[in-house]
Amino acid sequence: MAKDWNQRLSETIALVKTTAPPGFNGDRQVVVTALESWNRTAPADRRKRLSELMSQEGVPNRPSKEGDRALRRAALLLQCAVTYPDPAEWPQKRNDVNASKTGFAAFYGAALTSAHDSICSGALAGPNRDFLLASPQEFLEKYKITVSGKTTSGPVEYGFAMEKGAYKILAGNPFQTATKIRDQRPGRPVRHGRAIARLDHRHPVVGPQ
């Protein structure tokens, strides 16, 4: 019996809430909260459309096990509700997900990681940057950081975004991320990850932009 579209969404969100794929070290609740918010606030016709795209009835390479079909549905929900929210992209995402014949857990894990990165680089980027600058030690106990410095002295802007579960702070902000950190010191550029532990939003030379 085919699932009701509301039921399909609710069951898939519940799966994300309870299923941690191997190797995923992020905060899954961050993603669950975003999915629940989308399910409450997105227009009904949009939610219905995505739910129907998630259906595994009559799709190519349909997995024989319900557990594998559920992971496929979860991967598609994560990609479309969080990472690629433009409905124009959804049919291609559906084709990509349904093309897989094996490795459903890995596909779900990749979709969960991308969704987590998207949220932490978007809605949570500003608050997390401020958290880093206010309480660097606490921040480093929760998140991983990689830092790219510069070889010359002078003020520099750093991009602040998450990739594969770790925040990247890149000198020069090469990807033009919306959330930034500005180092205004004329010398001693930030070059190493340990220097981030000394950042403080009360210091006059380092702060958000």
Rosetta silent file (secondary structure, phi, psi, omega in degrees, C-alpha in Angstrom):
SEQUENCE: MAKDWNQRLSETIALVKTTAPPGFNGDRQVVVTALESWNRTAPADRRKRLSELMSQEGVPNRPSKEGDRALRRAALLLQCAVTYPDPAEWPQKRNDVNASKTGFAAFYGAALTSAHDSICSGALAGPNRDFLLASPQEFLEKYKITVSGKTTSGPVEYGFAMEKGAYKILAGNPFQTATKIRDQRPGRPVRHGRAIARLDHRHPVVGPQ
SCORE:     score description
SCORE:     0.000 S_00000001
   1 L     0.000  130.685 -178.224    0.000    0.000    0.000 S_00000001
   2 L   -66.317  146.031  179.679    1.370    3.381   -1.028 S_00000001
   3 L   -76.250  145.380  167.135    2.256    5.767    1.778 S_00000001
   4 L   -65.053  143.745 -172.603    0.278    8.948    2.412 S_00000001
   5 H   -65.102  -35.473  176.228    2.510   11.885    1.476 S_00000001
   6 H   -65.727  -41.926  179.251    2.377   13.384    4.976 S_00000001
   7 H   -62.130  -40.461 -179.077    3.185   10.017    6.506 S_00000001
   8 H   -61.478  -43.921  178.782    6.129    9.583    4.163 S_00000001
   9 H   -65.054  -46.864 -178.305    7.647   12.888    5.262 S_00000001
  10 H   -61.749  -43.772 -179.566    7.068   12.256    8.970 S_00000001
  11 H   -66.201  -35.214 -178.681    8.537    8.750    8.838 S_00000001
  12 H   -72.748  -39.769  175.143   11.581    9.951    6.921 S_00000001
  13 H   -62.724  -39.781  177.510   12.293   12.761    9.351 S_00000001
  14 H   -62.202  -36.200  177.475   11.966   10.222   12.181 S_00000001
  15 H   -64.034  -44.470  179.139   14.545    8.025   10.432 S_00000001
  16 H   -61.370  -37.593 -178.741   17.025   10.919   10.245 S_00000001
  17 H   -63.813  -31.697 -172.974   16.411   11.588   13.939 S_00000001
  18 H  -108.999   -6.451 -172.297   17.308    8.010   14.918 S_00000001
  19 L  -118.814  109.986  176.192   19.825    6.909   12.275 S_00000001
  20 L   -99.833  116.873  179.015   23.467    8.013   12.382 S_00000001
  21 L   -71.546  155.740  178.064   25.424    6.788    9.351 S_00000001
  22 L   -56.920  135.445  175.417   28.979    5.489    9.825 S_00000001
  23 L    86.433   -6.114  179.876   31.542    8.268    9.961 S_00000001
  24 L   -86.072  121.232 -176.414   29.118   11.117   10.606 S_00000001
  25 L  -115.772    7.349 -178.818   30.366   13.213   13.522 S_00000001
  26 L   -81.396 -177.466  178.288   28.152   16.282   13.234 S_00000001
  27 L   -89.827   99.749 -176.126   25.169   17.300   15.319 S_00000001
  28 H   -62.910  -29.190 -179.171   22.316   15.384   13.723 S_00000001
  29 H   -63.383  -30.631  175.885   19.762   17.328   15.758 S_00000001
  30 H   -58.037  -42.795 -179.395   20.732   20.482   13.853 S_00000001
  31 H   -72.210  -42.854  179.109   19.574   18.794   10.659 S_00000001
  32 H   -58.720  -42.970  179.118   16.458   17.286   12.245 S_00000001
  33 H   -60.448  -41.276  178.513   15.433   20.731   13.515 S_00000001
  34 H   -65.493  -41.076  178.851   15.817   22.178   10.004 S_00000001
  35 H   -65.709  -43.051  179.610   13.746   19.350    8.505 S_00000001
  36 H   -64.342  -38.589  177.290   11.003   19.727   11.105 S_00000001
  37 H   -63.814  -45.023  177.866   10.915   23.478   10.503 S_00000001
  38 H   -60.272  -42.019 -177.882   10.646   22.938    6.748 S_00000001
  39 H   -68.386  -24.067  177.263    7.844   20.414    7.250 S_00000001
  40 H   -85.412  -34.154 -167.535    5.927   22.931    9.378 S_00000001
  41 H  -108.467  -21.912  179.741    6.445   26.037    7.271 S_00000001
  42 L   -67.990  146.348  177.878    6.819   25.005    3.616 S_00000001
  43 L   -56.855  147.062 -176.304    3.629   25.290    1.545 S_00000001
  44 H   -59.208  -38.681 -178.511    1.580   22.103    1.453 S_00000001
  45 H   -66.492  -33.527  177.923    1.850   21.771   -2.321 S_00000001
  46 H   -70.911  -42.451  178.374    5.648   21.940   -2.124 S_00000001
  47 H   -63.998  -41.238  178.914    5.815   19.350    0.660 S_00000001
  48 H   -63.416  -42.260 -179.692    3.430   17.082   -1.250 S_00000001
  49 H   -61.374  -45.764 -179.350    5.502   17.405   -4.409 S_00000001
  50 H   -65.938  -42.350  179.255    8.731   16.467   -2.633 S_00000001
  51 H   -58.735  -41.436  179.244    7.086   13.579   -0.805 S_00000001
  52 H   -67.588  -34.052  174.939    5.820   12.173   -4.091 S_00000001
  53 H   -66.862  -28.286 -179.954    9.291   12.474   -5.604 S_00000001
  54 H   -75.464  -18.028 -177.736   10.600   10.497   -2.608 S_00000001
  55 L   -57.723  141.519  179.258    8.242    7.592   -3.321 S_00000001
  56 L  -101.574    9.307  178.039    9.988    4.393   -4.345 S_00000001
  57 L   -72.325  120.398  174.348    7.002    2.969   -6.209 S_00000001
  58 L    71.876   17.248 -178.500    7.980    2.112   -9.772 S_00000001
  59 L   -87.754  160.152  176.879   11.398    3.783   -9.680 S_00000001
  60 L   -64.887  146.937  174.793   14.500    2.387  -11.415 S_00000001
  61 L    56.467   36.013 -176.418   16.700    0.050   -9.372 S_00000001
  62 L   -60.851  121.707 -179.936   14.073   -0.131   -6.619 S_00000001
  63 L   -63.572  145.703 -179.170   15.716   -1.758   -3.571 S_00000001
  64 L   -77.608  -24.858 -177.657   14.096   -4.972   -2.398 S_00000001
  65 L   -97.115  136.380  179.746   14.508   -4.107    1.307 S_00000001
  66 H   -60.911  -35.885  179.408   12.353   -1.449    2.947 S_00000001
  67 H   -59.929  -39.656  178.528   15.329   -0.260    4.995 S_00000001
  68 H   -70.151  -38.903  176.981   17.261    0.579    1.825 S_00000001
  69 H   -63.232  -37.816  179.046   14.244    2.322    0.315 S_00000001
  70 H   -64.369  -38.009  178.346   13.924    4.374    3.499 S_00000001
  71 H   -67.451  -36.199  175.064   17.570    5.482    3.219 S_00000001
  72 H   -61.767  -46.403  179.699   16.947    6.548   -0.365 S_00000001
  73 H   -61.083  -40.676  179.807   13.954    8.605    0.708 S_00000001
  74 H   -64.374  -42.160  179.075   16.006   10.196    3.492 S_00000001
  75 H   -60.808  -41.727 -178.979   18.836   11.110    1.105 S_00000001
  76 H   -69.973  -40.157  177.634   16.392   12.782   -1.256 S_00000001
  77 H   -60.775  -45.502 -179.594   14.614   14.660    1.542 S_00000001
  78 H   -61.881  -44.153 -178.371   17.928   15.994    2.865 S_00000001
  79 H   -65.015  -41.908 -171.905   19.098   17.095   -0.552 S_00000001
  80 H   -88.030  -36.516 -178.323   15.870   18.814   -1.553 S_00000001
  81 H   -80.184  -27.393 -173.610   14.552   20.272    1.709 S_00000001
  82 H  -116.245  -58.724 -170.043   17.927   21.525    2.981 S_00000001
  83 H   -78.702  -40.045 -179.206   20.832   21.526    0.541 S_00000001
  84 L  -127.534   75.488 -172.551   19.041   22.266   -2.763 S_00000001
  85 L   -74.274   -5.401  179.066   15.730   23.907   -1.794 S_00000001
  86 L   -75.875  115.899 -178.058   14.936   25.138   -5.322 S_00000001
  87 H   -57.688  -22.579  178.735   12.186   22.803   -6.644 S_00000001
  88 H   -63.872  -23.651 -179.053   13.556   23.186  -10.168 S_00000001
  89 H   -89.832  -10.968 -171.586   16.530   21.060   -9.074 S_00000001
  90 H   -65.139  -41.613 -179.882   14.498   18.299   -7.445 S_00000001
  91 H   -58.324  -39.820  179.164   13.821   16.053  -10.475 S_00000001
  92 H   -68.624  -38.630  177.143   17.550   15.736  -11.178 S_00000001
  93 H   -62.786  -39.475  176.961   18.283   15.033   -7.518 S_00000001
  94 H   -61.121  -44.918  179.308   15.633   12.317   -7.603 S_00000001
  95 H   -62.228  -40.698 -179.745   17.263   10.775  -10.677 S_00000001
  96 H   -63.209  -45.498 -178.834   20.690   10.890   -9.010 S_00000001
  97 H   -65.864  -44.354 -175.429   19.450    9.201   -5.827 S_00000001
  98 H   -76.481   -8.077  177.724   17.456    6.540   -7.632 S_00000001
  99 L   -75.962  -20.828 -176.814   20.366    5.691   -9.918 S_00000001
 100 L   -72.558  137.383  178.766   22.224    4.042   -7.034 S_00000001
 101 L  -106.017  -22.211  179.691   21.943    0.242   -6.847 S_00000001
 102 L  -143.877  179.089  174.765   24.025   -0.296   -3.714 S_00000001
 103 L    67.986   36.458 -175.209   25.671    1.730   -0.958 S_00000001
 104 H   -65.991  -36.706  179.012   22.435    3.260    0.289 S_00000001
 105 H   -64.947  -40.667  179.223   23.834    3.965    3.773 S_00000001
 106 H   -66.227  -39.186  178.979   26.832    5.772    2.279 S_00000001
 107 H   -64.407  -43.035  176.655   24.567    7.821    0.009 S_00000001
 108 H   -62.647  -42.447  179.320   22.428    8.779    2.990 S_00000001
 109 H   -60.997  -41.599  179.051   25.561    9.664    4.984 S_00000001
 110 H   -65.569  -39.779  179.028   26.832   11.939    2.219 S_00000001
 111 H   -66.748  -38.763  178.878   23.461   13.684    1.987 S_00000001
 112 H   -66.168  -42.636  178.159   23.351   14.156    5.769 S_00000001
 113 H   -62.162  -43.982  179.689   26.877   15.618    5.810 S_00000001
 114 H   -63.850  -40.054  178.581   26.041   18.024    2.976 S_00000001
 115 H   -64.981  -42.859  178.677   22.863   19.135    4.730 S_00000001
 116 H   -61.951  -44.469  177.386   24.747   19.672    7.988 S_00000001
 117 H   -60.149  -42.696 -177.285   27.430   21.698    6.176 S_00000001
 118 H   -62.482  -43.225  179.966   24.756   23.776    4.447 S_00000001
 119 H   -67.682  -45.082 -177.254   23.015   24.671    7.701 S_00000001
 120 H   -71.795  -19.451  175.423   26.251   25.417    9.575 S_00000001
 121 H   -93.231  -10.661 -177.661   27.472   27.585    6.692 S_00000001
 122 L  -110.407  -99.274 -173.882   24.118   29.349    6.412 S_00000001
 123 L   -60.283  -32.922 -176.286   21.688   29.998    9.257 S_00000001
 124 L   -96.981   -2.983 -175.552   24.138   28.945   11.986 S_00000001
 125 H   -64.429  -46.801 -179.745   27.316   30.481   10.542 S_00000001
 126 H   -62.401  -51.336  177.172   26.902   33.901   12.141 S_00000001
 127 H   -59.874  -37.695 -179.783   26.017   32.599   15.612 S_00000001
 128 H   -72.748  -33.767  173.959   28.822   30.032   15.476 S_00000001
 129 H   -62.217  -44.431  179.196   31.378   32.628   14.382 S_00000001
 130 H   -64.757  -35.391  175.902   30.330   34.780   17.323 S_00000001
 131 H   -62.455  -43.836  178.020   30.572   31.717   19.570 S_00000001
 132 H   -59.753  -46.639 -175.528   34.139   31.133   18.340 S_00000001
 133 H   -72.078  -29.873 -178.968   35.176   34.722   18.985 S_00000001
 134 H   -84.204  -38.158 -174.564   33.523   34.884   22.405 S_00000001
 135 L  -140.155   70.707 -173.527   34.487   31.435   23.739 S_00000001
 136 H   -58.658  -38.629 -178.224   37.205   29.893   21.562 S_00000001
 137 H   -65.989  -43.816  177.868   38.043   27.038   23.919 S_00000001
 138 H   -63.722  -39.596  179.017   34.422   25.930   24.202 S_00000001
 139 H   -60.465  -45.141 -177.796   34.028   26.252   20.453 S_00000001
 140 H   -69.757  -18.519  174.366   37.050   24.036   19.800 S_00000001
 141 H   -76.989  -17.997 -177.372   35.629   21.400   22.137 S_00000001
 142 H  -106.550  -35.728 -173.935   32.576   21.168   19.886 S_00000001
 143 L  -124.360  151.846  171.272   33.810   21.886   16.360 S_00000001
 144 E   -90.457  150.067  179.836   36.859   21.139   14.235 S_00000001
 145 E  -135.650  139.657  164.449   38.632   24.009   12.475 S_00000001
 146 E  -121.095  141.176 -174.912   41.140   24.276    9.667 S_00000001
 147 E  -124.135  131.953  172.516   42.814   27.636    9.076 S_00000001
 148 E  -109.952  117.431 -179.582   44.470   29.010    5.967 S_00000001
 149 L   -93.382 -160.283  178.365   46.725   31.978    6.719 S_00000001
 150 L  -136.485  159.545 -174.163   48.679   34.353    4.510 S_00000001
 151 L   -94.464   -7.995 -179.010   52.350   34.909    3.931 S_00000001
 152 L  -118.473  156.990  178.559   52.321   38.719    4.015 S_00000001
 153 L   -79.237  162.067  176.557   51.454   41.224    6.735 S_00000001
 154 L   124.193  162.381  179.147   48.409   43.466    6.658 S_00000001
 155 L   -57.924  147.008 -179.972   44.675   43.395    7.255 S_00000001
 156 E  -151.141  148.355  176.133   42.872   40.391    5.845 S_00000001
 157 E  -102.142  135.242  178.422   39.358   39.036    5.612 S_00000001
 158 E  -111.347  131.969  171.356   38.733   35.382    6.431 S_00000001
 159 E   -77.309  150.827 -176.153   35.842   33.365    5.073 S_00000001
 160 E  -135.360  106.175 -179.041   34.002   31.217    7.634 S_00000001
 161 E  -155.076  160.118 -178.813   32.086   28.163    6.417 S_00000001
 162 E  -100.281  139.914  174.744   31.774   24.453    7.114 S_00000001
 163 E  -140.476  122.293  179.518   32.939   21.702    4.777 S_00000001
 164 L    53.939   41.754  173.036   32.648   17.989    5.575 S_00000001
 165 L    86.635   -0.138  179.625   31.950   18.666    9.224 S_00000001
 166 E  -127.077  138.542  175.485   34.802   21.115    9.916 S_00000001
 167 E   -74.369  134.887  175.361   34.797   24.893    9.816 S_00000001
 168 E  -109.938  127.980  177.311   37.271   26.357    7.340 S_00000001
 169 E  -113.215  104.440 -168.666   38.678   29.819    8.003 S_00000001
 170 E  -110.622  123.200  178.700   40.286   30.891    4.735 S_00000001
 171 E   -61.866  135.995  179.445   42.474   33.960    4.317 S_00000001
 172 L    84.653   -6.608 -179.918   41.235   36.280    1.620 S_00000001
 173 L    46.904   59.312 -172.314   37.773   34.666    1.699 S_00000001
 174 L   -62.438  -26.182 -179.004   38.375   33.059   -1.728 S_00000001
 175 L   -98.344    7.267  176.533   34.857   31.599   -1.957 S_00000001
 176 L    53.274   47.979  176.631   33.196   34.859   -0.865 S_00000001
 177 L   -67.486  147.625 -175.152   31.306   33.281    1.993 S_00000001
 178 L   -69.324  -30.396 -179.314   28.725   35.569    3.551 S_00000001
 179 L   -96.213  130.403 -170.233   30.057   35.078    7.093 S_00000001
 180 E  -135.317  160.760  168.738   33.488   36.575    7.663 S_00000001
 181 E  -125.761  135.678 -177.199   36.154   37.302   10.244 S_00000001
 182 E  -113.680  121.108  174.142   38.290   40.412    9.841 S_00000001
 183 E  -101.671  113.660 -174.297   41.875   40.581   11.110 S_00000001
 184 L   -99.939    5.959 -177.738   42.910   44.249   11.112 S_00000001
 185 L   -70.085  141.352  179.017   46.395   43.863   12.521 S_00000001
 186 L   -71.942  -17.711 -178.967   49.214   45.307   10.400 S_00000001
 187 L  -143.646 -175.022  176.788   51.428   42.318   11.159 S_00000001
 188 L    50.698   61.187 -179.552   51.503   38.812   12.638 S_00000001
 189 L   -63.027  152.203  177.022   48.803   37.294   10.451 S_00000001
 190 L   -68.639  119.571 -175.459   46.842   34.332   11.812 S_00000001
 191 L  -121.236  -19.607 -172.384   48.632   31.310   10.377 S_00000001
 192 L  -129.986  153.328 -179.703   47.894   28.349   12.590 S_00000001
 193 H   -57.606  -35.069 -177.539   44.853   26.683   14.069 S_00000001
 194 H   -65.965  -24.382  178.741   46.117   27.240   17.607 S_00000001
 195 H   -66.514  -29.595  179.259   45.984   30.991   17.030 S_00000001
 196 H   -61.708  -31.844 -179.485   42.209   30.764   16.648 S_00000001
 197 L   -64.337  -14.726 -179.491   42.041   29.627   20.268 S_00000001
 198 L  -100.299   -1.813 -179.986   43.282   33.104   21.244 S_00000001
 199 L   -66.955  141.903 -179.244   40.663   35.019   19.264 S_00000001
 200 L  -146.279  126.454 -176.359   38.377   37.119   21.439 S_00000001
 201 L   -64.878  -12.856  177.485   35.489   39.306   20.190 S_00000001
 202 L   -84.735  -13.431  179.556   36.490   41.947   22.775 S_00000001
 203 L   -72.620  132.456 -173.335   39.916   42.352   21.148 S_00000001
 204 L   -69.105  -13.279 -174.179   39.869   45.493   18.959 S_00000001
 205 L  -103.289   -4.889 -179.380   41.723   43.903   16.057 S_00000001
 206 E  -133.138  132.856  178.071   39.644   40.787   15.463 S_00000001
 207 E  -178.135  172.653 -178.888   35.933   40.568   14.988 S_00000001
 208 E   -70.117  157.788  174.989   32.997   39.709   12.746 S_00000001
 209 L  -129.044    0.000    0.000   32.258   41.612    9.581 S_00000001
